[in-house]
Amino acid sequence: MASAAIACVLLALCPTAVGGFRGGGATPASLARPAPSRASSFLRSRPPSKGDFYDDDELSDLLSLHEALTINGEDGSGDGRDGGGQVDGEDDGLDFDPFPVKKPDDGPPPPDAFSIPGIHDLVLRTVREIDDVGEKTPAPADAAARSPVATVNNPALLAGAKPTVRAIATDVDGTLLHGGKRIHPITERAVLRAIDAAYGDGGGDGRRGENANTTTTLEHFFVATGKSRRGAMLSLPDSVGDRLPSMPGVYIQGLYCVGRDGSTVVFERKLPASAVAATERLADELGLSVVGYDGDVLLSTDLTGPVVSLSEYYGEPTVEIAADGEGNPIRLSEHGPGLHKLLVMDDDVGRLAPARERLEELFAPGEDDDDGSEGETREGRCTITQALPTMLEVLPFGCGKGLGVRKVCDSLGIDMESELMALGDAENDADMLGAAAIGIAVGNACPAARESADLVMEAGNDEGGAGVAIELFGL
């Protein structure tokens, strides 16, 4: 009866969920979503449907897990598929056209993320109606197998009391976003609720009182990304990106970190010029593209396809040709202010594996080298990591997201090991996930991230996995 009632509620609230968007049926014209004014124009092309990802049993399972974790406050989340119904993962290479920018007159304004009914709200409403007539909802026999959590590396998190989460740090590409610049409605809603819970409305529209969990212990929410700060703002929806300048943040793989006010730099490191020059020589030998990051300024010596994709597909600022004060082209190693990190890029992922071996050999410590101090810039030594299959990243020795997140947490008075929840999907997230009190990998995460995380979500980035995780464990 419970499952039937849930199905009825779904049909009543969203009739297109049955045989509609999932099967390719037309989206009602009144619900069409155009692109807003900025990079969020890439994100959504239609509203979510309750039938897209959860059947009635799964809705019941989600509620059961939520209540088993004794989380205070209501779980609000909407769900649906990405713009146009495409599932990320079918073609994630860089050899296809980036999503076109939509014109302001493409359709009526999109619904606000907070107007989407939440899964938890929907299920609670249905269960209350069932309880009113004396019926009860039985727990499915295979609930554990269909739990929102696919893998539990740290059973203590589910067996005992949940850690007190005072801060959430989350990766952007591959975790919050999928398909370049798209965000699932479940994730967008959860992120906005977390920001409002931590910092208040900030927009003067009363959202905190209506949408934030007022009993949450959450005090801080911040991104921890390999992107530049400007790139993160351009890639995320306006509702999130516009808040980043007044929030803490870990940018450029932890090499540029800001504190509570969003303007005070609490940690920063740049590569030695000799390491930049050595990387350029190797890239020239192997025929690979190189991009250097100097804050929000991205530089290269050749605007190849992979280089251009950083802005057209991933939302980074437009890459410029490195030049001196008179406009003459220069090598990246000659850029006076220095560079935080380098990207070594190619659309053929098979060419990057040998390149990584060469880079790691090039920057390996000598026999007489000690480990140095945390985050110390060392001549002749660099850290090599990877966030995306088509990009290798060269960082100052000992640096990475894990260190950057720790520096920001220290500035906020947050104990990373007991009070931080972290979300990620890639190799460069592994340190952060392993050190956090609750480290959660989304369902599309790579092996390194999955092994380092306490929990791995069933849903991937294109299914709202990050949003479900935030609702279950962070709010």
N, C-alpha and C positions, 0 to 999 in steps of 0.2 A: 504493500500500500504506500509506503514511504517513497519508493522509487517511482511509482506511478504518479503520486502527487507531485514530486519534483518535476517529472516530465511535463505534467499539466501546467505547472507554473512557468516552465521554460517556454512552452508553446504559447501561453497567454501573454507573457511579457515580450517574447521575441518570435512571432510566428514564422519568420524566415529561417529560423534555426532548423526547421525540419524540411530537408530537401532544398534548402535555399543556397546560402553562400558555399557550403561544403561541396555541393554537387555542381556548382557553376551557374546556379540560377541568378537572375538579374538582381542587383541591389536596388532597392526602392530609390527613386530619384530624390525624394525628400531627405534621404539619409546619406547621399553621396558626400564624400569628404574631399575638399580641395586642399591644396597645400597652403599653409600659412605663409607669412611674409618672408621667412628666412630659410635656413637649411632644413627646417622641419618640413619643408615642402616635399622632401624625399620620403617622408615617413609613412604616411597613411593615405590610402585611397578609398577605404570604406569602413563603416563602423563594425564593432565586434559582434559576434553572435554567440549565444550561450551554447549552441550545439556544435561549435567548431572543434573544441578540444575535449570536452567532458561529457560523458554520458551520465545517466542518472546514478549508476553505481559509483562512478568516480566522484561525483559531487558528494555523495554520502561518505566516501572514504576520506575525502579532504576534510570534511567537518569532523569526522572521528579522530583523525590525527591531530587536528587543531585543538580539540578539547582534551585529548590525551596529554598534550604538551602544557596544559594549564596556562595558556596565554591569555592575558587580560585584554579586554577591549575587543571590538568587532573587527573582523577581517574584511576589508573592502577590496574588491578587485573585479575588473571587467575582463572579458576575454574575447578573442577573435583571431583571425588570421591576419597576416601582413597585407600591405596594400596589394590589391589585385589577386589575393588568394594564393600567391606563390609561397612555397615552403622553402626557407633557407636551407642550404645544404645540397640542393639539386644541382647547383652550378655556382660554386664560390670562387672560381678563378677570376683573374683580372682581364680575361680575353673577351669580355662582352661589354656592350655599351653601358655606361653609367646611367642611372635613372634620370630622366629629363626633369628639368625644373618646370613646375606647373605655373600657369599664369593665374593671377588673382581672380580672373573671371571664369575659372574652370567649373565653378559650382557654388552651392550655398555654403555658408561657414560650417566647419566641423563641430560636432557636439563636444562640449567640455568633457575632459577625462573623468571628472567627478560626477557627471550625469550618468555614467555607465553603471548599472546595478552591479554590486559585488556578488561574487559566488557565495561567500559566507553569509551575507545578508539574505540572499535568495534561499539558501538551504535552511537557515534558521527560521525564516518566515514559514516555510513549508512544514518543518518539524513541529513548530508551535501549533499550526493548524491541526496536524495529526494528533498531537497530545491533547488538544481540546476535545477530541471525540474518543479518547481513551486508547488509541492505538500507539504502538511503539515501533521504532525503526530497528530491525535486527542488523547486527554487524555482519557484513559479508564474510564468508569463510575464507576467502582469499584476499582480504583487505591488505595484508602486509605486502603481498605480491604486487598489488596495484597502488601502493602508497605513493604520494608525491615524491618521497625520498627513495631513490633507486638503490643507493649503496650507503651503508653505514660503516665508516672506518673507526668511529669513536662511539660505541654503543652507550657510553655513559651519558651522552647528551640526551638520549631518548629515555634512558632508564631512570634518571634522577632529575633534580631541579635544573632548569635551564639557566645558564650563566646570565648575570645581569648585564645586558647590552646597553652601554652608554654611547657607543659610536658605531657607525657602519661605514666601511670603506669598500668601494666597488669599482671593478674594472668597467670600461666602457665598451670598446669593440669586442664583439663575441660574447659579451655578458649582458649588458643592457641593450646593445644594438645588434641587429642582424642585417644581412644584405646591404652593408655599407652604412646607411643612415636611417634605418627603420627601427622602431621600437614597438614591442607588443603592448596592447592596451593594458594588460594585467600589470606589466612592468612599469609602464608610465604612471599608472594610478598609484602603485605601491611606492614608487620613488617620491611622488608628490606628497603622499601621506607622511613619509619618513621625514622629508624636508620640513613640512609644516609642524610635525611633532617635535623636531629638534629646534627649529628656529622661529616658529610662529609663521603667520601668514606672509608678512612682508609685502603683500600686494593690496591690502586694504579691502579685500572682498569677503572677509569673514570665514575663509575656508578652514582655519584652524579649529574653530569651534564646531563646525559641521563635519569635518572629515578626518581630523587628526585624532589619534588615540590619546586622550588626556591622561590616561594612567600609565603611559609608557615611561620607561626609564631613559629613553633615547635623548641624548643631548647634542650629538653631532652626526652629520651625514656628509660624506665627501667622496669625490671620485679619486681613484688611483689609476692613472692611465699613462700609456706611452705617448699619447697625443700631446701636442702643445696645448696651452690653456685656451687659446683662440680656437683651435681645432675642436676641442671638447665642446665649447660653446656653440660652434656652428653645426656640430653633428647631432647634438641632443635636441629634443623639442624645445621651443622657445620657453615653455613653462618651467623647464629645468635649466636650460643653458643660460637664461637671463639671470638666474640666481647665483651662478658660479662666482662672479666677481666679489660677492660678499660672504663667501663660504671658504672654509679650509680646502686645501686641494693638494694632490700629489700629481705632478705633471712630468712629461718627458722621462718616463721610467724612473721616477723618484729623484731626478736631477734638478728639479725646480719645485720647491714645496713652499706653500704659504699657510699661515696660521689662521686663527679664528676670524680675523677681520677681513680675510681675503686679500690683503695687500702686504702684510709683513712677511718677508721671506725668512723662513726658519731653517732652510737647508738648500744649498746649491753647489753643484760641481760641474766642471768642464773638462774636456779631454785635453791632454797635452798635444801641442802641434805636431810633435814627432809621430804620435799614434795616428793622427789624421793623415799625415803624409804617407805613412806605411800602408794604411788601408786604401788610400787612393791608388797607390802603385799596384797593389794586388788586384783591385777591381779593374784597373786598366788591363792588366795581364789576362784576366779571366773574362773580360768583356761584360762586366756587370755595372749597373747604375749605382751611384752614391748620392745620398742627400744628407746634408748637415743641418742640425737644429741649433739655432741661437735664439732661445726663447720662442717667440711667435714668428720669428723670421726663419724660413726654410730656404736653403741654398743648394744649388747643384751646378755642375759644369756643362750639363747636357740635359735638355728637357725631353727625355725618352718617354715611351708609353708608361712604364711603371712609375716614373717620377710624376708625370701629369696625373696619374690615377690617385695620388695622395689627396689632391684637392677635389677632383671631379667625382671620386667614388667614396673616399673616406672623410671628406669634409675638412681637411687641413687647409691652412692658408695657402694661397698660390705660391708654388716654388719659384724662386727667382734665380737668375744666373749670377753666380758669385762675381763681384766686380770690385775694383778699387774705388777711391774717391772720385776719380775722373771717368768712371764708367768702363774701364778696361777690364776684360775678363781675367780672373785670377784663379788659382787652385784653392780648394777649400782650406788647405793648410795655411794659406796666406791670409785668411780672414782674421783681421786684427783682434776683434773682441773674443775670438775663440768660439768653440762649438760644444754644446752639452753632449750630443750623441751623434752617431752616424747610422744611417740605414744603408745596407747593401742589398740591392733589389734585383729581381729578375722574375719574369712571368713563368719561366720554366723552373719549377721547384727542384727538379733533378740537378740543376746546375749549382744550387745553393748548398747542397750537402758537402761536396768537396771544398767549396769555398769556406764553409764553417770550419772544416778540419784545418785548412790553411791558416785561417784567422786565429784559431785556438793555439796552433803551433807557433804562430808569429808572436802572440802576446802571452805565451806561457811563462811562468816564473822561472828564473834561473836556479841552479842548485843552491846557491848561497843567498837567495832571496828569502827574507822572512815574510810573514803574512801582512805586515804593515798594520796600520790602524784602520778602524772602521771608516769606510768612505774616503780614504786617503787617495789622492791622485798620484800615481806612480808612473814615471817614465818607463816605457817598454812593457807595461802591463795594462791589460784591459779586461773587462768582463764581456763575454759574448752571450747574448740571449736571443730569444725568438718569440714573437707574439703572433705572427701570421706566417703561413707557409711560404709566401713570396718575399719575405723580408728577414734579414739578419740584422741585429742591432749591436753596435759597438759602444760600450759604456765605459766611463772611468772605472778603474779597478775597485772592486768591492762594492759597487753601487748597484741599485736596482729598486724595484717597488717595495720590497720588504724593508729596506733601510729607510726609504722615503716615508713610508707609512709610520714607521717607528718614530721618526723625527717629528712628524705632525702630531702623533699621539702624545709624545712627551710634551709638546708645546701646549696641548689641550688638557693635560693632567689625566690622560686616559691610560690605564694599564692594558697594553696590547694583549697580553696573555690571558687576562681574565675579564675584560670589558669590551673587547672589539669583536664585531662580526665582519668578516671579509668575504667578498664574492669575486669569482674569477673563472677563467676558462683556459688559460694558456700557460706555457712554460714560465713566462715572466711573472705569472701570478703565484707560482708555487711557494716561494718563500713567505709571501704575505698570508697565504692560506694556512700554511703550516704553523705560523707563529700566532695567529689570532685565536681568541677564546673559542670562536665558532668559525671555522673555515668551510665555505660552501662552494662547490663547483657546480656549474650548470650542466645539463645533460649532454651538451655538445663539447664538453671540455676534453682536452688532450690528456694522455696518460699521466704526464707529470703533475698536472693540476689535480686530477682525480685521486692520485695516490697521496698528495699532500693534504687534501681536504678532509675534514671530519665527516662531511656528508656530501653526497652527490645527488643532485635533483634528477628526477625522472625527465622532466621537461627541459628542453633546450632553450637557447636564447630566442628562437623563433616561435616558441610556445609559451612564453611568459615565465620561464623557470626562475629567473632572478626575482621577479615580482612575487611569485608564490613563496620563495625563500624569505624575502623581506617580511611578508605578512606573517608567516609562521614563526619565525625566529627573531625578528628584529623589532616588531611592534607589539 
